[in-house]
């Protein structure tokens, strides 16, 4: 709200100033019209000069025929200025309307977002309907606000820039005019880019398929599991899943959107139930039934339809705001109000989404307890938390060395559990169990909602170590449990290998980006020297023309002052240009695969020794601050190198270098980052193994 209101107030202030400036300019023009008429009336008709005619303007007095000439010129200039001031009066209303529209839209969207989000907390249908309305109206409101704020800003900048004409366009005035033009043009481009990005983001509305590491199981492959699922669906009145997927690395969940199975890339759609083999092996029968009934409850009462209708809308608005955020920098903050406004509305609805997510989970827990028992449902929640660390440890060990991993990770998991036991369930009571699409309340709250006492007996029952023959219960679900476990293990290891191969290729590409040769950066003084030299030459030419032809209309003494001034500027600028050009292009930095070298330092700073690095731009100079850890060698400054500063106490090396030729600040920063990334990639590739630092941790995600 603050920026649109500020634009509105500036517009009101400029409206008053614009009217006063127009009145002053018009009065001055009318006065000069009278002066010219008087001088013309007093001019002798026989053409003889009358030096009694005088005209004083801008601190100078003109006499004779020259007085009439100068008076006419002043009248013409005043007329032009009056016309400009008249057109200038049209700009403040644009700023006023633009600021008012932007502020009004902010207020309306804020109130509507608060109201609709509040209504959404009372009704799930109201949440979907309200957010659908916001989804349709918010982009248009944000787009209109961007246009209004941009129009107001450009009008304000143009209004202020027009003031420079009143005092004449001096050198500083030209610089300010150029800055105003750049500001207005940059804002218009940024706003246009944001509108285009907003439109493209809204066009790409379909949600991305949910990746699932697992395989689809037909009824013939899992007759017992399908009978259990179908029977539970009938008992609770839920729609039956159209596909059942089993795997190792995810927890139980359901989804109703598009999905892609990894590592094969098979695509599924419709109602999908995912069940992890480790849970089926380590859970008791009633605990498994409670978990499946909980997930199937999301297919009852329109719960899945809610997810299908709401989540894509939610993701689409988020993509729109991301597109705006990408254009926020360089728009002088004008896109900030619209971006913050959209995020505010999204956060209001996010609170309602979390509310209904909790309601849905409590209701699903109650459904699971209804077909089994509150004790079984509570044990299932606690046991999920107790077995999750053992699953994560087993999968992490296999992911660290997939070639040496056992062929049956489910059996390896059971061996680990039998040897070490489960985690203490009480340690996971505050955990909010993860899910691909929904949020979950803490386990303690879910057990309390079931009405089950959280006593020592319940915790002990949930933490009982499964017997060594626990894998045998998989036979009740699958036709070939051992073969399925080996196939799921192969899927997991194939996914790990594919991930590691992709990460290894990424490391090699990062190293290849900078190569093995050093990159020498040189100061870009040539353009500055040429500008100074050319300016000196122009002033020398002006001095020559004055010496030969003089300056019409001024006294010889004044012409001599102008001549001396032009010669002085020619010598000053030409000499400065020659001095700058004589420096050539000295080396400022040398980027090597192993580290950063500067002519001002006696040693190379290894990339691996840099704890932190930041950069700022000051008058075309890149100021790079490098933080070195205490254990690393400390460089010394070479004599006469003022561009290098050392702060041994804080372990900071500051390098101030001009931007190299053809490189902007972002390009300079990207180049430094590329060498740093290449050094890190080279170190990882040279190690005993190249762990995939970009890959997610392999952990079980409970229901």
C-alpha positions as CSV (number, residue, x, y, z in Angstrom):
1,X,0.0,0.0,0.0
2,X,2.8,2.5,0.8
3,X,4.3,2.8,-2.7
4,X,1.0,3.3,-4.5
5,X,0.0,5.9,-1.9
6,X,3.3,7.6,-2.2
7,X,2.8,7.8,-6.0
8,X,-0.6,9.3,-5.4
9,X,0.7,12.0,-3.0
10,X,3.6,12.8,-5.4
11,X,1.0,13.3,-8.2
12,X,-1.0,15.7,-6.0
13,X,2.1,17.7,-5.1
14,X,3.2,17.8,-8.7
15,X,-0.3,19.0,-9.9
16,X,0.0,22.0,-7.7
17,X,3.6,22.8,-8.8
18,X,2.7,22.2,-12.5
19,X,-0.1,24.7,-12.3
20,X,2.2,27.3,-10.7
21,X,5.0,26.7,-13.2
22,X,2.6,27.0,-16.2
23,X,1.3,30.3,-14.8
24,X,4.8,31.6,-14.3
25,X,5.9,30.6,-17.8
26,X,2.8,32.1,-19.4
27,X,3.2,35.3,-17.5
28,X,6.9,35.6,-18.5
29,X,5.9,34.9,-22.2
30,X,3.3,37.6,-22.0
31,X,5.8,40.1,-20.5
32,X,8.3,39.4,-23.2
33,X,5.7,39.9,-25.9
34,X,5.2,43.4,-24.5
35,X,8.9,44.0,-24.3
36,X,9.4,43.0,-28.0
37,X,6.5,45.1,-29.1
38,X,7.9,48.1,-27.3
39,X,11.4,47.6,-28.7
40,X,10.1,47.2,-32.2
41,X,8.0,50.3,-31.9
42,X,11.1,52.3,-30.7
43,X,13.4,51.0,-33.4
44,X,14.3,53.7,-36.0
45,X,12.6,53.2,-39.4
46,X,15.6,54.4,-41.4
47,X,17.6,51.4,-40.2
48,X,20.1,53.4,-38.2
49,X,21.3,51.7,-35.0
50,X,19.9,53.2,-31.8
51,X,22.0,52.0,-28.8
52,X,19.5,53.6,-26.4
53,X,17.5,50.4,-27.0
54,X,18.4,47.9,-24.3
55,X,17.3,44.5,-23.3
56,X,18.5,42.7,-20.2
57,X,18.1,38.9,-20.0
58,X,19.9,36.2,-17.9
59,X,22.1,38.8,-16.2
60,X,23.3,40.3,-19.5
61,X,22.4,43.6,-21.2
62,X,22.1,43.8,-24.9
63,X,22.0,47.1,-26.8
64,X,21.0,48.5,-30.2
65,X,19.6,46.1,-32.9
66,X,21.0,43.2,-30.9
67,X,18.6,44.0,-28.1
68,X,15.6,43.4,-30.4
69,X,17.2,40.1,-31.7
70,X,17.8,38.8,-28.2
71,X,14.3,39.9,-27.1
72,X,12.7,38.0,-29.9
73,X,14.8,34.9,-29.1
74,X,13.8,35.2,-25.4
75,X,10.2,35.5,-26.4
76,X,10.4,32.4,-28.6
77,X,12.1,30.5,-25.8
78,X,9.5,31.6,-23.4
79,X,6.7,30.6,-25.7
80,X,8.2,27.1,-26.1
81,X,8.6,26.8,-22.3
82,X,5.0,27.9,-21.8
83,X,3.8,25.3,-24.2
84,X,6.0,22.7,-22.5
85,X,4.6,23.7,-19.1
86,X,1.1,23.4,-20.5
87,X,1.7,19.9,-21.7
88,X,3.6,19.1,-18.4
89,X,0.4,19.9,-16.5
90,X,-1.2,16.7,-18.0
91,X,1.4,14.4,-16.3
92,X,0.3,14.8,-12.6
93,X,-3.3,13.6,-13.3
94,X,-1.7,10.4,-14.8
95,X,0.3,9.9,-11.6
96,X,-2.7,10.6,-9.4
97,X,-5.0,8.2,-11.3
98,X,-2.2,5.5,-11.5
99,X,-1.4,5.8,-7.8
100,X,-5.1,5.8,-6.8
101,X,-5.8,2.7,-9.0
102,X,-2.8,0.8,-7.6
103,X,-3.7,1.7,-4.0
104,X,-7.4,0.9,-4.6
105,X,-6.5,-2.5,-6.1
106,X,-4.2,-3.2,-3.2
107,X,-6.9,-2.5,-0.7
108,X,-9.6,-4.5,-2.6
109,X,-7.3,-7.5,-3.1
110,X,-6.2,-7.4,0.6
111,X,-9.8,-7.3,1.9
112,X,-11.0,-9.9,-0.6
113,X,-8.1,-12.3,0.2
114,X,-8.7,-12.0,3.9
115,X,-12.4,-12.5,3.5
116,X,-12.3,-15.4,1.1
117,X,-9.5,-17.1,3.1
118,X,-11.5,-16.7,6.3
119,X,-14.6,-18.2,4.6
120,X,-12.4,-21.0,3.3
121,X,-11.5,-22.0,6.9
122,X,-15.2,-22.6,7.5
123,X,-15.9,-24.7,4.4
124,X,-13.8,-26.7,2.1
125,X,-16.1,-25.9,-0.8
126,X,-15.8,-22.2,0.0
127,X,-12.0,-22.6,0.0
128,X,-12.0,-24.1,-3.5
129,X,-14.6,-21.7,-4.8
130,X,-12.9,-18.7,-3.2
131,X,-9.5,-19.6,-4.5
132,X,-10.9,-20.3,-7.9
133,X,-12.3,-16.8,-7.9
134,X,-8.9,-15.4,-6.8
135,X,-7.2,-17.5,-9.4
136,X,-9.3,-15.8,-12.1
137,X,-9.2,-12.2,-10.8
138,X,-5.8,-11.9,-9.1
139,X,-3.7,-12.0,-12.3
140,X,-5.8,-9.3,-13.9
141,X,-5.7,-7.2,-10.7
142,X,-1.9,-7.6,-10.5
143,X,-1.4,-6.8,-14.2
144,X,-3.6,-3.7,-13.9
145,X,-1.7,-2.6,-10.7
146,X,1.6,-3.0,-12.5
147,X,0.4,-0.9,-15.5
148,X,-1.0,1.8,-13.1
149,X,2.1,2.0,-11.0
150,X,4.3,2.1,-14.0
151,X,2.3,4.8,-15.6
152,X,2.4,6.9,-12.4
153,X,6.1,6.4,-12.0
154,X,6.9,7.3,-15.6
155,X,4.7,10.4,-15.4
156,X,6.4,11.5,-12.2
157,X,9.9,11.0,-13.6
158,X,8.9,12.8,-16.8
159,X,7.4,15.7,-14.9
160,X,10.5,16.2,-12.8
161,X,12.8,15.8,-15.9
162,X,10.9,18.6,-17.7
163,X,11.9,21.0,-15.0
164,X,15.5,20.9,-16.3
165,X,14.3,22.8,-19.4
166,X,13.5,25.8,-17.3
167,X,17.1,26.4,-16.4
168,X,18.5,25.3,-19.7
169,X,20.1,22.0,-20.6
170,X,23.6,22.2,-19.0
171,X,26.0,19.2,-18.9
172,X,24.6,18.1,-15.5
173,X,21.1,18.7,-16.8
174,X,21.7,16.4,-19.8
175,X,23.0,13.7,-17.4
176,X,19.9,14.0,-15.3
177,X,17.7,13.8,-18.4
178,X,19.5,10.7,-19.5
179,X,19.1,9.1,-16.1
180,X,15.4,9.9,-16.1
181,X,15.1,8.4,-19.6
182,X,16.9,5.3,-18.5
183,X,14.8,5.0,-15.3
184,X,11.5,5.4,-17.2
185,X,12.6,3.0,-20.1
186,X,13.9,0.4,-17.7
187,X,10.7,0.5,-15.7
188,X,8.5,0.1,-18.8
189,X,10.6,-2.8,-20.0
190,X,10.6,-4.6,-16.6
191,X,6.8,-4.1,-16.2
192,X,6.3,-5.4,-19.8
193,X,8.5,-8.4,-19.0
194,X,6.6,-9.1,-15.8
195,X,3.2,-9.0,-17.7
196,X,4.5,-11.4,-20.3
197,X,5.9,-13.7,-17.7
198,X,2.6,-13.6,-15.8
199,X,0.7,-14.5,-18.9
200,X,3.1,-17.4,-19.8
201,X,2.9,-18.7,-16.3
202,X,-0.9,-18.8,-16.4
203,X,-0.8,-20.5,-19.7
204,X,1.3,-23.3,-18.3
205,X,-1.4,-24.3,-15.9
206,X,-1.3,-28.1,-16.0
207,X,0.5,-29.6,-12.9
208,X,3.7,-31.5,-13.4
209,X,3.4,-35.3,-13.0
210,X,4.3,-36.5,-9.5
211,X,7.5,-38.7,-9.6
212,X,7.2,-41.9,-7.7
213,X,10.1,-44.4,-7.2
214,X,8.3,-47.7,-7.5
215,X,6.4,-50.1,-9.8
216,X,2.7,-50.7,-10.5
217,X,1.4,-54.1,-9.2
218,X,-1.4,-55.8,-11.0
219,X,-4.0,-57.8,-9.0
220,X,-2.5,-61.1,-10.3
221,X,0.9,-60.1,-8.8
222,X,-0.6,-59.0,-5.4
223,X,-4.0,-60.8,-5.0
224,X,-3.9,-60.6,-1.2
225,X,-3.1,-56.9,-1.2
226,X,-5.7,-56.0,-3.7
227,X,-8.4,-58.0,-1.8
228,X,-7.4,-56.1,1.4
229,X,-7.5,-52.8,-0.4
230,X,-10.9,-53.5,-2.1
231,X,-12.4,-54.8,1.1
232,X,-11.4,-51.7,3.1
233,X,-12.6,-49.4,0.3
234,X,-16.0,-51.0,0.4
235,X,-16.2,-50.9,4.2
236,X,-15.5,-47.1,4.4
237,X,-17.4,-46.2,1.2
238,X,-14.4,-44.9,-0.6
239,X,-13.5,-45.1,-4.3
240,X,-11.1,-48.0,-5.1
241,X,-7.7,-47.1,-6.4
242,X,-7.1,-47.6,-10.1
243,X,-3.4,-48.5,-9.5
244,X,-1.3,-49.7,-6.6
245,X,2.4,-48.9,-6.6
246,X,5.0,-50.4,-4.3
247,X,8.5,-49.3,-3.7
248,X,11.2,-48.7,-1.1
249,X,11.9,-45.0,-0.7
250,X,8.5,-43.4,-0.1
251,X,5.9,-43.7,2.6
252,X,2.2,-44.6,2.2
253,X,0.2,-42.0,0.2
254,X,-2.5,-41.6,-2.4
255,X,-2.7,-39.2,-5.3
256,X,-5.2,-38.5,-8.0
257,X,-3.2,-36.5,-10.5
258,X,-0.7,-37.6,-13.2
259,X,2.3,-39.5,-12.0
260,X,5.5,-40.9,-13.5
261,X,7.2,-44.1,-12.2
262,X,10.9,-44.1,-11.9
263,X,13.3,-45.4,-13.1
264,X,11.3,-46.7,-16.0
265,X,9.4,-43.5,-16.8
266,X,6.0,-45.2,-17.1
267,X,3.1,-42.8,-16.7
268,X,0.0,-43.3,-14.6
269,X,-3.1,-41.2,-14.0
270,X,-6.2,-41.5,-11.9
271,X,-6.4,-42.8,-8.3
272,X,-3.0,-44.2,-7.2
273,X,-2.2,-45.8,-3.9
274,X,1.5,-46.1,-3.0
275,X,2.5,-48.6,-0.3
276,X,6.2,-49.2,0.7
277,X,7.4,-52.8,1.0
278,X,9.3,-52.0,4.2
279,X,6.1,-51.0,6.0
280,X,4.3,-54.0,4.7
281,X,7.1,-56.2,6.0
282,X,7.6,-54.6,9.4
283,X,4.1,-53.6,10.4
284,X,1.5,-55.9,12.0
285,X,-1.6,-56.8,10.1
286,X,-4.0,-54.5,11.9
287,X,-1.4,-51.6,11.6
288,X,-1.2,-52.1,7.9
289,X,-5.0,-52.2,7.6
290,X,-5.2,-48.9,9.6
291,X,-2.7,-47.2,7.3
292,X,-4.4,-48.4,4.1
293,X,-7.8,-47.4,5.4
294,X,-6.4,-44.0,6.3
295,X,-5.1,-43.4,2.8
296,X,-8.3,-44.7,1.2
297,X,-10.3,-42.3,3.3
298,X,-8.9,-39.5,1.1
299,X,-10.9,-41.1,-1.7
300,X,-14.1,-40.8,0.3
301,X,-16.5,-37.8,0.5
302,X,-14.9,-35.9,-2.3
303,X,-11.6,-35.6,-0.6
304,X,-9.6,-36.5,-3.7
305,X,-11.8,-34.3,-5.9
306,X,-10.8,-31.5,-3.5
307,X,-7.1,-32.3,-4.1
308,X,-7.6,-32.6,-7.8
309,X,-9.4,-29.2,-8.1
310,X,-7.4,-27.3,-5.6
311,X,-3.7,-28.2,-5.9
312,X,-3.3,-27.4,-9.6
313,X,-4.9,-24.0,-8.9
314,X,-2.6,-23.4,-6.0
315,X,0.5,-24.4,-8.0
316,X,-0.6,-22.2,-11.0
317,X,-0.9,-19.0,-8.9
318,X,2.5,-19.8,-7.3
319,X,4.1,-20.1,-10.8
320,X,2.6,-16.7,-11.7
321,X,4.1,-15.0,-8.7
322,X,7.5,-16.7,-9.5
323,X,7.3,-15.2,-13.0
324,X,6.8,-11.7,-11.5
325,X,9.6,-12.2,-8.9
326,X,12.0,-12.9,-11.8
327,X,11.3,-9.4,-13.1
328,X,11.3,-7.5,-9.8
329,X,15.0,-6.5,-9.9
330,X,15.7,-3.6,-12.1
331,X,12.1,-2.2,-11.9
332,X,13.0,0.3,-9.2
333,X,10.7,-1.5,-6.7
334,X,7.5,-0.9,-8.7
335,X,6.7,-4.6,-9.0
336,X,7.3,-5.1,-5.3
337,X,3.7,-4.1,-4.2
338,X,2.1,-6.5,-6.7
339,X,4.4,-9.3,-5.8
340,X,3.9,-8.9,-2.1
341,X,0.2,-8.5,-2.6
342,X,0.0,-11.8,-4.5
343,X,2.1,-13.6,-1.9
344,X,0.0,-12.2,0.9
345,X,-3.1,-13.6,-0.6
346,X,-1.4,-16.9,-1.2
347,X,-0.3,-17.0,2.5
348,X,-3.8,-16.3,3.7
349,X,-5.1,-19.2,1.7
350,X,-2.1,-21.3,2.8
351,X,-3.4,-21.0,6.4
352,X,-6.8,-22.3,5.2
353,X,-5.1,-25.1,3.3
354,X,-3.2,-26.2,6.4
355,X,-6.4,-26.1,8.4
356,X,-8.2,-28.4,6.0
357,X,-5.1,-30.6,5.7
358,X,-5.2,-31.1,9.4
359,X,-8.9,-31.8,9.4
360,X,-8.5,-34.3,6.5
361,X,-5.7,-36.1,8.4
362,X,-7.7,-36.3,11.6
363,X,-10.7,-37.6,9.7
364,X,-8.6,-40.2,7.9
365,X,-7.0,-41.3,11.2
366,X,-10.5,-41.8,12.6
367,X,-11.5,-43.8,9.5
368,X,-8.5,-46.1,9.9
369,X,-9.3,-46.6,13.6
370,X,-12.9,-47.3,12.8
371,X,-12.1,-50.3,10.6
372,X,-9.4,-51.6,13.0
373,X,-9.2,-50.0,16.4
374,X,-7.8,-46.8,18.0
375,X,-5.0,-48.9,19.4
376,X,-4.0,-50.2,16.0
377,X,-4.2,-46.7,14.4
378,X,-2.1,-45.2,17.2
379,X,0.5,-48.0,17.0
380,X,0.7,-47.6,13.2
381,X,1.5,-43.9,13.7
382,X,4.1,-44.6,16.3
383,X,5.6,-47.5,14.5
384,X,6.0,-45.5,11.3
385,X,8.2,-43.1,13.1
386,X,10.2,-45.9,14.9
387,X,11.1,-47.8,11.7
388,X,11.8,-44.7,9.5
389,X,15.4,-44.3,10.7
390,X,16.2,-47.9,10.0
391,X,14.8,-47.6,6.5
392,X,16.8,-44.5,5.9
393,X,20.0,-46.1,7.2
394,X,19.6,-49.1,5.0
395,X,18.8,-47.2,1.8
396,X,21.5,-44.6,2.5
397,X,24.1,-47.4,2.8
398,X,23.0,-48.9,-0.5
399,X,22.9,-45.5,-2.2
400,X,26.5,-44.9,-1.0
401,X,27.8,-48.0,-2.8
402,X,25.1,-49.4,-5.1
403,X,27.5,-52.0,-6.7
404,X,28.1,-53.6,-3.3
405,X,24.4,-53.4,-2.1
406,X,22.5,-56.6,-1.4
407,X,20.1,-57.8,-4.0
408,X,17.2,-57.7,-1.5
409,X,17.1,-54.5,0.5
410,X,13.9,-55.4,2.3
411,X,15.7,-58.5,3.8
412,X,18.7,-56.4,4.6
413,X,16.4,-53.9,6.4
414,X,14.9,-56.7,8.5
415,X,18.4,-57.9,9.4
416,X,19.4,-54.4,10.5
417,X,16.2,-54.0,12.5
418,X,16.7,-57.4,14.2
419,X,20.3,-56.5,15.0
420,X,19.8,-52.9,16.3
421,X,16.1,-52.7,17.1
422,X,13.7,-49.8,16.3
423,X,14.0,-46.2,17.3
424,X,12.2,-45.1,20.5
425,X,8.7,-44.1,19.3
426,X,8.6,-41.3,21.9
427,X,11.5,-39.5,20.1
428,X,9.2,-38.9,17.1
429,X,6.1,-37.7,18.8
430,X,6.5,-34.1,17.6
431,X,7.4,-35.1,14.0
432,X,5.1,-33.9,11.2
433,X,5.2,-36.8,8.9
434,X,6.0,-35.9,5.3
435,X,3.7,-36.4,2.3
436,X,4.1,-35.5,-1.4
437,X,1.0,-33.2,-1.5
438,X,-0.4,-32.6,2.0
439,X,0.8,-31.6,5.5
440,X,0.3,-33.6,8.6
441,X,-0.2,-32.6,12.2
442,X,2.4,-33.8,14.8
443,X,2.0,-37.5,15.8
444,X,1.2,-36.6,19.4
445,X,-1.8,-34.5,18.3
446,X,-3.0,-37.3,16.0
447,X,-2.9,-39.9,18.7
448,X,-4.7,-37.5,21.1
449,X,-7.4,-37.0,18.5
450,X,-7.9,-40.8,18.4
451,X,-8.7,-40.7,22.1
452,X,-6.0,-43.2,22.8
453,X,-3.9,-42.7,25.9
454,X,-0.2,-42.2,25.1
455,X,1.1,-44.5,27.8
456,X,4.1,-46.7,28.3
457,X,2.3,-49.7,27.2
458,X,1.4,-48.2,23.8
459,X,4.9,-46.9,23.3
460,X,6.4,-50.3,24.2
461,X,4.0,-52.1,21.8
462,X,4.9,-49.8,18.9
463,X,8.6,-50.2,19.5
464,X,8.7,-54.1,19.6
465,X,11.4,-55.4,17.3
466,X,9.9,-57.6,14.5
467,X,10.8,-61.3,14.5
468,X,13.4,-62.6,12.0
469,X,10.6,-64.3,10.1
470,X,8.7,-61.1,9.6
471,X,9.2,-61.2,5.8
472,X,6.9,-64.2,5.7
473,X,3.9,-62.0,6.1
474,X,4.5,-60.5,2.7
475,X,3.3,-63.8,1.2
476,X,-0.2,-62.8,2.4
477,X,0.0,-59.9,0.0
478,X,2.0,-60.9,-3.0
479,X,2.3,-64.0,-5.3
480,X,6.1,-63.8,-5.4
481,X,7.3,-61.6,-2.5
482,X,11.0,-62.5,-2.8
483,X,11.0,-61.7,-6.5
484,X,9.1,-58.5,-5.9
485,X,11.6,-57.3,-3.2
486,X,14.5,-58.0,-5.5
487,X,12.8,-56.2,-8.4
488,X,12.1,-53.2,-6.1
489,X,15.7,-53.3,-5.0
490,X,16.9,-53.3,-8.6
491,X,14.6,-50.3,-9.3
492,X,16.0,-48.4,-6.4
493,X,19.6,-49.1,-7.3
494,X,19.0,-48.3,-10.9
495,X,17.6,-44.9,-9.8
496,X,20.6,-44.4,-7.6
497,X,23.0,-45.2,-10.5
498,X,21.1,-42.9,-12.8
499,X,21.2,-40.1,-10.2
500,X,24.9,-40.6,-9.6
501,X,25.6,-40.7,-13.4
502,X,23.7,-37.5,-13.9
503,X,25.5,-35.9,-11.0
504,X,28.9,-37.1,-12.3
505,X,28.1,-35.7,-15.7
506,X,27.1,-32.4,-14.1
507,X,30.5,-32.3,-12.3
508,X,32.4,-33.0,-15.5
509,X,30.4,-30.3,-17.3
510,X,31.2,-27.8,-14.5
511,X,34.9,-28.6,-14.8
512,X,34.8,-28.4,-18.6
513,X,33.1,-25.0,-18.4
514,X,36.3,-23.3,-17.2
515,X,38.8,-25.7,-18.7
516,X,42.3,-26.2,-17.5
517,X,43.8,-22.9,-18.7
518,X,44.0,-19.7,-16.6
519,X,41.9,-16.7,-17.4
520,X,43.6,-13.4,-17.4
521,X,41.4,-10.4,-16.6
522,X,42.6,-6.9,-17.7
523,X,41.5,-3.4,-16.8
524,X,39.3,-1.8,-19.4
525,X,40.8,1.7,-19.5
526,X,40.8,2.0,-23.3
527,X,37.2,3.2,-23.7
528,X,37.7,5.8,-20.9
529,X,41.0,7.0,-22.5
530,X,39.4,7.3,-25.9
531,X,36.5,9.3,-24.6
532,X,38.8,11.7,-22.9
533,X,41.1,12.0,-25.9
534,X,38.2,12.6,-28.3
535,X,36.8,15.2,-26.0
536,X,40.2,16.9,-25.8
537,X,40.4,16.9,-29.6
538,X,36.9,18.4,-29.9
539,X,37.8,21.2,-27.5
540,X,41.0,21.8,-29.5
541,X,39.0,22.1,-32.7
542,X,36.7,24.5,-31.0
543,X,39.7,26.6,-29.9
544,X,41.0,26.6,-33.4
545,X,37.7,27.8,-34.9
546,X,37.5,30.5,-32.3
547,X,41.0,31.7,-33.1
548,X,40.3,31.8,-36.8
549,X,36.7,33.0,-37.0
550,X,36.1,34.4,-33.5
551,X,32.7,34.3,-31.8
552,X,30.0,36.5,-33.3
553,X,28.0,38.6,-30.9
554,X,30.4,38.8,-28.0
555,X,33.2,41.2,-27.2
556,X,36.8,40.4,-28.2
557,X,37.8,40.1,-24.5
558,X,35.0,37.6,-23.9
559,X,36.1,35.7,-27.0
560,X,39.6,35.5,-25.6
561,X,38.3,34.0,-22.3
562,X,36.3,31.4,-24.3
563,X,39.4,30.6,-26.4
564,X,41.6,30.1,-23.3
565,X,39.0,28.0,-21.6
566,X,38.6,25.7,-24.7
567,X,42.4,25.4,-24.9
568,X,42.6,24.5,-21.3
569,X,40.0,21.9,-21.5
570,X,41.6,20.5,-24.7
571,X,45.0,20.2,-22.9
572,X,43.4,18.8,-19.7
573,X,41.2,16.2,-21.4
574,X,43.7,15.3,-24.1
575,X,46.4,14.9,-21.5
576,X,44.2,12.8,-19.3
577,X,43.2,10.6,-22.2
578,X,46.8,10.1,-23.3
579,X,47.8,9.2,-19.7
580,X,44.9,6.7,-19.5
581,X,45.7,5.2,-22.9
582,X,49.4,4.9,-22.0
583,X,48.5,2.6,-19.1
584,X,47.3,0.0,-21.6
585,X,45.3,-2.8,-20.2
586,X,47.1,-4.0,-17.0
587,X,46.3,-7.3,-15.5
588,X,43.9,-7.1,-12.6
589,X,43.1,-10.7,-11.8
590,X,44.2,-14.1,-12.9
591,X,41.6,-17.0,-12.5
592,X,43.4,-20.3,-12.4
593,X,41.8,-23.8,-11.9
594,X,43.5,-24.0,-8.5
595,X,42.8,-20.5,-7.2
596,X,42.5,-16.7,-7.5
597,X,45.7,-14.7,-8.2
598,X,46.1,-10.9,-8.0
599,X,49.2,-8.8,-9.0
600,X,48.8,-7.1,-5.7
601,X,49.3,-10.4,-3.7
602,X,52.4,-12.5,-3.2
603,X,50.5,-15.8,-3.4
604,X,47.5,-17.4,-5.1
605,X,44.4,-17.8,-3.0
606,X,43.2,-21.4,-3.4
607,X,39.5,-21.8,-4.2
608,X,39.2,-24.4,-1.5
609,X,40.6,-22.0,1.0
610,X,37.9,-19.4,0.5
611,X,35.3,-19.6,3.3
612,X,33.1,-16.9,1.9
613,X,33.1,-14.3,-0.9
614,X,30.9,-11.3,-1.7
615,X,31.0,-8.6,-4.4
616,X,29.7,-5.1,-4.7
617,X,29.9,-2.6,-7.6
618,X,31.2,1.0,-6.9
619,X,31.5,3.4,-9.8
620,X,32.3,0.7,-12.3
621,X,34.8,-1.0,-9.9
622,X,34.2,-4.6,-8.6
623,X,35.0,-4.7,-4.9
624,X,35.5,-8.4,-4.0
625,X,35.8,-9.4,-0.3
626,X,37.4,-12.8,0.3
627,X,37.1,-14.4,3.8
628,X,39.9,-16.9,4.6
629,X,39.7,-19.4,7.5
630,X,42.3,-19.1,10.3
631,X,44.2,-22.2,9.2
632,X,44.9,-21.1,5.6
633,X,48.1,-19.2,4.6
634,X,47.7,-15.5,4.8
635,X,48.8,-13.5,1.7
636,X,50.9,-10.3,1.8
637,X,50.4,-7.2,-0.2
638,X,53.0,-6.2,-2.7
639,X,54.4,-2.7,-2.5
640,X,52.5,0.0,-4.4
641,X,49.3,-2.0,-4.8
642,X,46.6,0.2,-3.3
643,X,43.8,-1.8,-4.9
644,X,44.4,-4.5,-2.4
645,X,43.5,-4.2,1.3
646,X,44.3,-6.8,3.9
647,X,42.5,-7.2,7.2
648,X,44.4,-9.8,9.0
649,X,42.4,-9.5,12.2
650,X,39.1,-10.4,10.4
651,X,40.9,-12.5,7.8
652,X,39.4,-10.5,4.9
653,X,41.2,-9.8,1.6
654,X,39.6,-6.9,-0.4
655,X,40.3,-6.6,-4.1
656,X,39.1,-3.6,-6.1
657,X,39.4,-4.0,-9.8
658,X,37.7,-2.3,-12.8
659,X,35.3,-4.3,-14.9
660,X,37.1,-6.2,-17.7
661,X,36.2,-5.2,-21.3
662,X,32.8,-6.5,-22.4
663,X,31.9,-7.8,-19.0
664,X,29.1,-6.5,-16.8
665,X,28.9,-7.0,-13.0
666,X,26.7,-10.1,-13.2
667,X,29.0,-11.7,-15.8
668,X,32.0,-11.0,-13.6
669,X,30.3,-12.6,-10.6
670,X,29.2,-15.6,-12.7
671,X,32.8,-16.1,-13.9
672,X,34.1,-16.2,-10.4
673,X,31.3,-18.6,-9.3
674,X,32.1,-20.8,-12.3
675,X,35.7,-21.2,-11.2
676,X,34.7,-21.9,-7.6
677,X,32.2,-24.5,-8.7
678,X,34.7,-26.1,-11.0
679,X,37.3,-26.4,-8.2
680,X,34.7,-28.0,-6.0
681,X,33.6,-30.4,-8.8
682,X,37.2,-31.3,-9.5
683,X,37.8,-32.1,-5.8
684,X,34.7,-34.3,-5.7
685,X,35.7,-36.1,-8.8
686,X,39.2,-36.7,-7.5
687,X,37.9,-38.3,-4.3
688,X,37.2,-42.0,-3.6
689,X,33.5,-41.5,-4.6
690,X,31.4,-38.7,-6.0
691,X,28.4,-38.5,-3.7
692,X,25.4,-36.8,-5.2
693,X,25.2,-33.7,-3.1
694,X,22.3,-32.5,-5.2
695,X,20.2,-35.6,-4.8
696,X,17.6,-35.9,-2.0
697,X,18.2,-38.1,1.0
698,X,16.8,-41.6,0.7
699,X,14.4,-41.7,3.6
700,X,11.1,-43.4,4.3
701,X,8.2,-41.0,4.4
702,X,5.5,-42.3,6.8
703,X,1.8,-42.0,6.3
